[in-house]
Amino acid sequence: MSISYNAAERVFRLDTPNSTYLIGIVDAEGFLGHIYYGHRIPDDNMGYLLRLEESRAPSVNNRERLSFYDAFPMEYPGHGVGDQRQACLSVETPKGYRACGLTYRSHTIYGGKPKLEGLPATYGGAGDCTTLELTAEDRTLGLTVRLFYTAFEKIDAICRSVRVENTTGKPIRLTTVLSACLDMDNQNFDLLTLHGSWGTERMISRKKLGWGKQGVSSLRGISSHQEQPFLALVEGSATQTQGQVYAMNFVYSGNFLGQVEMHQQGQLRMVLGIHPTDFCWNLAPGETFQAPEAVMVYSCTGLDGMTHAFHDLYRGHLVRGPYKNQPRPSLVNNWEATYFDFDTERILKIGREAAAAGIEMLVLDDGWFGKRNDDHSSLGDWFVNENKLPGGLRYLSEELGKMGLRFGLWVEPEMVSPDSRLYREHPDYALQIPGREPTLSREQLVLDISRKEVRDYVYRSIHAVLSEANVAYVKWDMNRALSDVYSAALAPEAQGELYHRYMLGVYEMQERLLTDFPDLLLENCSSGGGRFDPGMLYYSPQIWTSDNTDAIDRLKIQEGTALVYPLSTMGAHVAACPSHTNSRSTPFQTRGHVSLPGCFGYELDLTKLTPEEKAMIPGQLADYRKYGPIFHNGDYYRLASFSENHVYDAIMAVSKDQRTAVIDFVQVMSCRHLRSVRIPLPGLAENRLYRSSETGEVHSGAAWRYGGMPLPKLRGDFLSRLIVLEAVEDLPAEA
């Protein structure tokens, strides 16, 4: 098993293929201390790293208990007893006491991984992973806290979650419940995060770690375009292929806090969890609160090692359903082709072009319901506008089916328009504060999905629509952040539960959808990439990466996304030119190559393409069917970054058997006077010969890796190539 307990040393040991994590029970009081996390080591007796001789335990130096709390590397720190750093757990008792501190009570170790009730989480059986369940307690309060750690056998990932049980006999309020903490020394770290805005999601930021608190967060009710629930400590000298990386990612889609605090003598505390601001949870005696899961990854092989661990974990142990291992269908979405201006015949006309080109699915976007001819009305009125679509969705889907096309549909279940039948009948269904003018965005309000009657009403409406037609795919959109966060159904003292209850409601609705329609392909979206996070991936194997479909902007967006998330999760479409986002024009081939690594499709009017562009589509689809599985299931390598060099971009995917590698190269800017760029190609089998589709040259994997490959020198801007390396033969082993 990958987890063990050394009773003599009072040390818990968690091993993954290349990492070790050690937790110690310290002093007679049973403090839980973090001893070590890093490169795999054989030793258990590493307690000297706790430096107890410098800050002695209370049993031998109770007069300096405060100093002990302020320096001891806590495994899961409480609040108000002396540790002045960020707390993971804080409570309020009926008498107003806020102090909380945990010590060891018991533990169990077992194969497999428990399910988190009502929450997304990674999963695995006894052959995949082992779980440590550490039971801690606040003996003064009588509060029980269970800390869960799951170590995966073949992936350098440890997943953590926390369950708080009210065993105090009295009601209690939780005011902070974070999911993971890592106390360690600074090792000349940089802080790596992903930031952005609408249309520029997940831009990579790497900067030297400074004193005080720094990190990422969201209070928007969604994980957001602006911040990503991910952060990593990266050795200052670390590169793509070498150096240490400590990363955390949150399996949650709502408000979050990810923070690193450097304090006093260079010690660090990295935490991740639900943002404490605007959060509280009331626990009656006997009730429990389950915090979402945090994923920790350690890499000793740079950013590539971190990325491979996240990709393998999420592909194998987070994504579910029939499309987990199936190729995703190519599709055309009508949004940038028609916006709201369509009828049945116009959609069928696009469908005929799609079928003739070999595209597999047509997705009908916003505008098919209520009186929705623009974005001023009808959200919440989930019935077909038969003035636009005579015969409804059944007729449309049947006609597309005759062409050999599957049918997909856009919905936005969490929203309501003030100009809608639903809002006129149930204004209290929307989040809004009595007496205050509600804040509109895109002329819509957010439904109170925390309420069962609201969820049931909306879900029944959507279920009826999907049951009427042969819908194979649903795009679930969410086009604004939460504001005016007040529920007419919650007591005043429970309003702090609303953000989390909202998110639990969304998860419940998506789980119902997948249960009732088990063959459905669900794609999540939030104004593009506003809710691209592991929580959503538990329900949908792919997410719309960004509303910005410009190929050159997408290079940066997809770079940041792929740093953590598999290429198989990224919705990526060939869009119209000039771009609807920034008016840039790029060649049709380049748009295809940029989209190819993701879930491939088209976001344009096929009837308006030139003959030359139409002729390229069958070849693009053939490339997607042939090389898509390698991008989606292989090991991803970042070869060159346009965001760094401002000239060109290159990625590579290598099949797991190391027999095929596909390089996606884009020359963004032409540099006429420069020699070609030579790039090393990691990930190939060094004792195997590979032939390049670009030049026909055959070299060993070692030569391609250490000697490198000259990238094509193309004449012009925004040009691209797809280069394939195929294994020819294995070299004999050296004597």
N, C-alpha and C positions, 0 to 999 in steps of 0.2 A: 504493500500500500504506500501511497505517496505522503501519508501523514502518520506520525508516530509521536509517542510521549515517552520521554526519558524521566522516569520517576526519581532516579537518584539526583539528576541535575535539575529536576522540576522544569523541564523545557519541552515545549511542543515544537515539532519539526515538520514543515511543509516543503515538499520537494516537487519541482517540475523538471522537465528534461535538463534545463540549464540554470535553474535558480533554486535558492534555498531561503526559507522564511522562518525565523525563530522567535518564539514568544516564551517569556520566562515568568514563573510565579515567584514573587520576591517577598521576603520578610514573613513574619508570622501572620501579618494581616492579610497577606495574599494579593499584593498589588500585581496587576498584569502589566508586564513591561515588554516593550518591543526591543529585541536584542539585535536582529540582523535581517537584512533583505539584500540579496545580491547574487553574484555568481555562485553556482552550486559548490558547496563545501561538504566534507564528510563529518565535521565536528559538531557535537551538541554542546560541549562545555565552553560556550562563548560568552558566559555571563560577565566576564571582565569588561565587555563592551558597555555594560550599564554604568560603569564608573562609580560603584557604590562607595568606594573609598573616598570619593570627592564629595558626594552628597549622600550622607549615610541615611539608612532607613530609619523610620521613627522608633523601631524597637531598641535601637542603640543610641539614638540622638533625637529624642522627641522634642527637645527644646528648639530644634531647627526644622520642625516638620514643614514649615512654609518653604524653606529652601529646597527640601526634598521634592515637594510638589512642583516647584517652579523649574526644576531641571530634569526630573525623571522622565525618560521616554515612555509615556503612557501608551498602552495599546488602544484604549478607548477612554479618553479623558472626560471627566465630569466637570461640573461648574460650581464655583463658589466655596471650595474648600482650600484653595491655595494655589492651584495651577492657574496662572494668569494668561495662559495662551488660549487660543480658540478652543472652546469646549465642543465635544460631540453630542453631549446629552445635558440638557438643563430642564428642570421641572419646577412646578409651583404647587405647593401643598395647600390644603384648605386654610391653614393659618398664615399663608403667605411666605413660608420658608422656600428658598430657592436653591439651597445647597444640595449637591449630589456627587457622590464618589463611589466607584465600583471596585470590588475585590472579588477574587476567585471563589466560586463555590464548588463546581463540579464540571465534568466534561464527558462527552462521548465522541467516538470516532467511528464512522461507518462508510461503506461504499455507496456511491451514487450521490445524488443531490436533491434536497427537498424542494418542492414547488413553493413559490411565494403566492399565497392566495390573493387573487385579484390584481396581481402585478405581473408585468413582463419580467422575465429572468432567463438566464442561460439554463440549460438542462444537460443531464448526462446520467448514464447508468453506472453500475458498479465497475464495469470495465473501462469507463472513460475517466472517472474522477473519484476522489475521496473527500469526505466532509468532516471537518472538526466543528462540533457544536460546544462552544465554551459558555457555561452558565456563570454569570457574575451577578452580584447583588450589592445594593446599598443596604447595609445591615441596620442603619438607623431608620431609614424609611420603610424597610421591608420590601423594596422594589426589586424585581427580577429582570435582568437583561440577558438575552441570549445572543451571542456573537457567532455568526456562521462564517466559516472559511471553507471554500472548496478549491482544491488543487487538481488541475487536469494532468492526466498521465502523459499526454503527448504534446501539450501546448504550454508555453511559458506564461500561463495566466492563473491568477488566483482571484476568485469571486467572493465578495463579502456582502453580508447583509446583517441587519439588526432587528430583533423583535423584543419589544418592551412589554412586560406583563405586569399589570397592576395587582400585586400580591400584598399591598399595604393595608387592605381592609377599608380604605377611605378613597373618595374620588381624588384624582390628581390631574394636573394639566401638564402636558409635555409642551415645552416652548422651543426646544431644539432637539432634533434627532437626526444627526448626520450618519452616513452609512460606512465611512472608512476614514481612518487616520493613519498616517505614517510619520513617525518621529525619527529623525536621522541627522547626521552631520552634513553640513554643506561640503560638497566636493567640487568646488569651482563650477557650480551648475549654472546653466542657462534655463530660463523658463520658456517652454514652448506652448503656445496656445493658438486657437483658431478664432478669428474675429471677422466682422464684416457688416453688411447691411443688405437690404433687398437688392438682388442682382449682383452682389459681390460677396457671397457667402463663403465662409471658411477660408479666409486669407491667413496664411501662415505668419505668425509672429514669433520670433526667437530673440530674446534679449537677456542680458546678464541679470541674474537674480540679485536683488537688492535687499536692504534691510526693511523690516516691517512687513505688512501684509500686501500681497499682490495676487491676482488670479482672474477668474472669470465668474460671471453670475448672470442670472436672468430673473426678473420680477414681472415678466410680461405674461405669465400663465402658460407660456410655451418655451421650449428650449431656445428658440429665437434665431433670427438671421444674424443678430449682432454678436452673440457669444455661442460657444459650443461647450457642452458638458464634458470637456476633455482638457486635461493639462498634463504636462510631462516635465520632469526634471532631466536635463540633458547635460552630460559632461561637456565642459566648454570646448574640448578638442574633438568631440564626437562628430562623426560624419554619417553618411548613409550606411556605410558598411562596417564601421568600427566605433567603439566607445560605449559607455553605459547610458542607459535610458530607463527612467522610472516613470511609468505613465498610469493615469487613472481615467476611466470613462464611466459615465453614469447611465444606468439602464432606466431612464426616466425621461418624460417628455414635458414636464412642467417646470416650475421655478426651481432653481438650483444655485448652489454656491460651491465653487471649486477654488480653493485658496492655498497659497503657500505663505507661511509666516517665518521670516528669519529673525531670530531674537538673540539677545545677549551675546554669547560667544560663538555665534555662527551655527547654532542648532536650528534645524528646520522642523516645521510641522506642516504636512500636506493633508488637507481634509477635502471631502467631497460628500454632498448630500443635498437634501431639500433645504432651500434657503430659509433661515430662521425668521427673516422679516415677513410679517403678515402670516406667520404660521403659529398655530397652537392646536393641540389635540386633547380633548377631554376624555380621560379614561376612568370609567366607573370600576369599582372593585371587580376583579375577575376578568376584565377586558384586556385585549392586547392591541398593540400597534405594530404593524409590520412596515419597516422602512424599505425603500427600493434598494436594488442591488448596485454595488460599485464593482467594476472590473479593474484589477491591477495587473500590469504587465511589466516584467523586467526583461531588458535586452542587454546583452554584452556584445552584440554585433551591430550597434548603431540603430539608426531609424528603420532600416530595412527589417531588422529582427523584430522590432516593436510592431511594425506594420504587419508582418507575416503572422505574428501571434494573434493580433486583433482579427485579421481576415479569417484565419483558420477557425478561431473560436466562434465568430459570428456566423460564418457559413455553416459550420457543423453543429453548433450548439445554441443558436439563438433563432435563426430563420427556421420556420416550420412550413408544413403544408406540401401540397403536390408540386409546387414550383421550387422547392428547396434544391432539388437536383435536376430539374427539367430545364431545357433551354427556354428562355423567355421569348414569346412571340414578337415578331416585328409588327409595328403598328403605324397608322397615320392618325393624328389628332387634328380635328378641324378648327381648333381655337385660333391660331394665327392665320388660318386660311379664310375664315368667315367671321370671326367673333360672333356677335349675336345675330348677324344677318344671314340666316339660312332657312331652308325649308326641306321637305323630304327629297325633292328632286335634286337640289343642289348637293345634298349629302350623298345621294346615290350616284351622282355624276363623279364625285371624288372617289367613291367606292369602286366604280368601274375602272378608273385609272389605277387604283391600288391593286385590284385583283389582276389586272393585266400585267402589272409590274412584278407580281409575286409577293406583295405585302400580305400579312396574315390576318390583320385585325384593323377595324376602324373604330375610333373612340369619338363619341359625341360629347362635346364639352358643354360649358355653361350656356343656358338659354332655351332649354327644351321644356320647361315647366312653367306653371302659373301663367302670368302675362309678362314673362321675362324677355323683353326686347332690348333691355339695357340693364345696368346694375343698380337701378333705383328701386326695384321691387321684387317681391315673390319668393325670396328665400323663406323656407318653411312650408311653402305650398307645393308639396311634392306630388303633383299630378300633371299629366302631360298636356301641353298646349297643343290641342288638335287643330288650331288655326294654322300653326306652323307645320305640324306633323299629322296630317289626316291619316287615320288608321292607327295612330299612336306608335309606340316603340315596338309593339309586336310586329306590325306590318314592316317597319323599317328594318328590324333585325332579321325578319324572314327574307326580305329582298336581298339584304347583304349576304345572308347565308346561302342563297341561290348562287351568288357569285363566288362562294368559297371563303367568305370573310367572316371571322368572328366579330362579335359586337361588344363594345365597351362603353361605359357611361360615367360622366362626371356628376358628383354630388357634393354638397356642402352641408352636412347634417347638423353641425354645431351652431349654425347661424340663423338669424331671422331678420327679415326686412320690416321696418315699421309699416311700410305699405304692403301688407300681406294679410290674408285671411287668418293665419295663425296668430299674428300679433293682435289683430283687432279682437279676436275671441279670447286670447290668453296673454294680455300684456305682462302679467306677472311671471310668465315663463322666461322672460329675458332678465339678464343680470342688469340691475339698475338700482340706484339709491333713491329711496322715497324723497320727493321734494327737490331733487337735483336733476337738472337737464342732462340726460344721458349723452355720453360721448360716442358719436358715430364714427365709423371708419368704413369707407366704401359704401356709405349709407346703409350700414347694417349693424345690428346688435348681436351679442353673444347669448345663446340660450343657456339656461341654468341646467347644464347636463348633470349636475350633482343630484338633481331630483329624479326619482324613479318615474313619476308620471310624465315628465318631459321626455326622458329617454324613451319610454314606451311609446309615446305619441309619435315621435320622430321616427323611431325604428319601424313601427308598423307601417308608416307611410312609405319609407324606403323599401321595406320588404315587399309591399304590394307592387311597387313599380318593377322591382327585379324579378318578381314571380310572373309578371305579365309577359315579359319579353325574355328572349334567350340571351341573357347578359353574361358574358364570360369574364369581364374585367370591370372593376370599379376604381375610379380615381376619387379618393376621399380628400377634399380640399378643406382648408381652414385659413381664411384670408385676413385675420386681424388678431392683434393682441387683446388680452382681457383688460377691461377697465370697469369702473363702477361696480366693483366686486362685492355684491350684497345679494343674499338669497332670501326670498320671502318665506322660505320653508325652514330656515335655521334660526335657533334662538340666538339672542345677542351674544351670549358667551361662547357660541359655537361658530361664529362667523369666520374665525381664524382657521377653521377646517375647510373652508370653501375651495380654495385653490387646489388642495389635494383631492378633495371629494370630486371636484370637476374632472380631474385627470383620471381618477378611478372610474368615473362614469364613461369617459371616452373609451377606456380600455374594455369596459364591460360591453359596450355597444359593438366594438370591432370583434370581440370574441363571439358575440351572438351572430354577427354577420358571417363569420367563418364557419361557425357550427351549422347554421342553416343552409349555407351555400358552400359546401366543402371543396368544390372544384374551382371556386372563384379565385382569380388573380387580383389581389388588392394592391393598389399603389397609393401610398400616402403622399400628401402634398400640403404645404402651408405657405401660400403665396410663393410657391417654389420651395426653397430650402429652409423655411422657418421652423420646421419641426423634423429635421433630419437627425435622428438620434437612435440609440440602440432600443429604446422603449418601443418606438414605432416599428422597428425591424422585426420584433417578435410577432407582429400581426401582419405586416406586409413585407414581402421579400425584396421590394424595391420602393424607392422614394424619388419623387421628382426633385432633381438636384438643385435647380434654380429656374426661375422664370426668365432669366437672361439666357437666351439661346444663341447668342453670338459665339461663333467658334473660337475666336481668339480670347475673349473674356472667359470662356468655359475652360481654357487650358489651366488658368489659375484656380478657378473654382473646383475643378475636378482634381487638381493636385492636392489641395487641402483636404478634400473629402476622402480621397484614396489613401491619405496618410493613416487613416483610422478604419475606414469602411471599405468592404470589398467592392470591386468594380461591378459585381453582379447586383449591387443594391442601387446603382446610380441610373436614374432615368436620363437618357441622353438622345436628343433628336436633331436631325438635320432640319434646319429652319430656313425660312425665306430670306432672300437678300434683295435690297439692302436690309440689314437686320432691323427688326421692329424695336429692338432695345436701343441701339446706338447708331443706326444707319450705315454701318460698315458693310462692305461687300467682300466676300471671300469665295474662292472657287468651290464648286459643288463637291469636288473630290475631297478637298480639305475638310469641309463640313462633315463629310462622311467618315473620314479617318478620325476626327476628333470625337465623334459620337460612337464609333465602333466599339470601344472597350466597355461601354455601359449597356443598359437595356435599350436597344436600338429602335429608332422609329423616325417618323417625319412629322414636322410641325409646319405645314405649308399647304398651299393649294396645288395639288398635283396636276390640275387641269391647266395651270398657267406656266408650267415648266417648259423650257425650250426642248426641242427634240434631242439635243445632245445631253441635256440633264436627265431626261427620261431614260435615255439609253444607258446611263450609268447605274440606275437603280438596281437592275438584276445583279450586276456585279457586286454592288455594295451588300446586297442581301446574301449573296453567295459567300462573301467574306465573313459576314456576321455568323452565318450558320457553320462555317468551317472553323473560324478563329474565335468566335464568341465564347465557346466552352473553355478555351485556353485562358482568355482574359478573365472569365468568371470563376474558374476553378483552380487556376495555376498560381504561381508565386509572382507577385507584382514587384517590379523594381523601378525606382525613379532614376533614370539615367542623366537627365538634364532638365533644368527648371527655367522656363521662360521668365518666371517672376524674379529669378536671381540674375540671369545673364542678359535678359532683355532682347535676345536674338532668336533663340530656338528652344524647342521643347522635345523631349524624348522619354518615352516609357517603354518598358518591356515586361511581358508576361512569359513565364516558363512553365510548361506543363509539369505536373507532379512527377512524371516519369523521366523528366529532363530530355525528352526526345525532340521537342519542338519549342522554339522561342519565337515570339512575335514582337517586333519593334514598331512602335507608332511614333513617327518623326514628323514634326512640323517646323519648317523654316519660317518664322514669323517675319523677320526682316532680312533682306538680302544684303550680304557684305561682300562686294565684288572683289576686293583686294586681299581677302583673307584666305589662307589655306583651309582645307577641309578640317573639321574638328574630329579628333580621335577620342572615342569613348570606350572605356572598359565595359565588358558585358558580364556581370556576375551571374551566378545561378546555374551555369552550364556544367555538365559533367566534364571534368578536366581531361579524362582519358577517352573521350569520345570525339569523333570527327563530325563537323557540322558544315553544311553547304548553305551559302547565302543566296537568297533569291534575287538580290540586287546585283551581285557581280558574278555569281557562279563559283566563287572561290571556296575552297574547302580548307578548314583549319581545325585544330583541336579546340576543345572547350577551354583548355589552358591558354592557348594563343589568343582566342577571342577575349578571354577574361583579363589577361595581363598585358597582352600586346594591344588589345582594343580593336575597334572597328571604326574606320573613317566614315563619318556620316555623309550622305550625298550633298554635293554642292549644287543647289538649284538656282536657276536664274529667275529671280522675282520674289516678291513678298507673298506671304500666306500660302506657301506651297507645302506639299506633304508627300510622304512615302510610307508604305507599309512594307517592312522587310521581314522575311521569314527565314529562320535558321532551322533546317531539318537535319536530324542525325543521319549520318551515312553509315558509319560502322564504329565499333568499339576498338580502341587500340589494345594491343596485348599488354598485360600487366608487366611492370618492370621486374626484372629478376632481383 
